[in-house]
Amino acid sequence: MSASFPYIRMRRGRVAPWMRAMVAEHRLHPSDFIWPLFICDGRDCEEPIGSLPGVSRWSIDKLAGRVRLAAELGIPCVALFPNTPENLRTEDAREALNKDNLICQAIKALKDAVPEVGVLTDVALDPYTSHGHDGLVDLAGNVINDDTVKVLTDQALVQAEAGADIVAPSDMMDGRVAAIRQALEEAGHQNVAIMAYAAKYASAFYGPFREAVGSLGRLKGDKRGYQMDPANIEEALREVELDLAEGADFVMVKPGLPYLDVVARVKDAFGVPTFAYQVSGEYAMIEAAAAAGAGDRDALILETLLAFKRAGAAGVLTYHALDAARLIHG
């Protein structure tokens, strides 16, 4: 028994909801969330995604309605991901540079309809390649770093010209942040921010996302040659340091919950806005657990999101953004 007992009773700070709220060290707010949205071709379309119950792809004409919901709930930003039509997927990902592709159309539509909500766009080639890799590949199937960086730079410029507020290179090519930052500056897009997927791991948690963007099953080989080894954390710190030196405004760790130690180390080491992506597999596990009666869905959503804040994340990309914002508002 502690010498200070009974004069110090830690439970006194937990006796009532108002007391717990008053002494809480971390709080969730809708402004903590970035809501990922999937886009499909066509009009008046909603395409449910089988491995992501409750998540759909939306045609551009229906997208603004979804984003208005986000705005009403105080969610500040959405992240856009396209399901590129099959006939537009090529070895060289040329559709990524089309100024009228799904992403560019969506950016323009949202900036016209809901200008107060920020738009983050993915800079990577996997939604556009016929082989499913994040970059260009050689005859042996290896991703070619420097040639890929040139395409990624042009892709980021196309997205910035369409009105993107934040471009987010998720490809894990070396040197791409510096190339993109320089190109944005030279093109007059000084206010377009870069959120670098600085520590993106070769994870087993990405499966539902790949279904959502239409790349599931087309990948030849794997992505371990450019995405990070889950065994490493010092390497993640070096990746973050390099991306910041190259001009990244914000950095991201992906996936989320299995890598909270990485989030905490990054925030402690650099003190910069550090984001985490609660990826599709994490979302699917929560939904499956709730459906199986293994936990209360609302409680699981809020507890896992609070864990990101406790680890030091400035914000979280989460498919539960709308649900969480509603729960917070009560």
Summary of the structure (lengths in Angstrom):
residues: 330
radius of gyration: 20.4
end to end distance: 40.7
largest distance: 73.7
contacts: 1105
relative contact order: 0.14
helix: 45%
strand: 18%
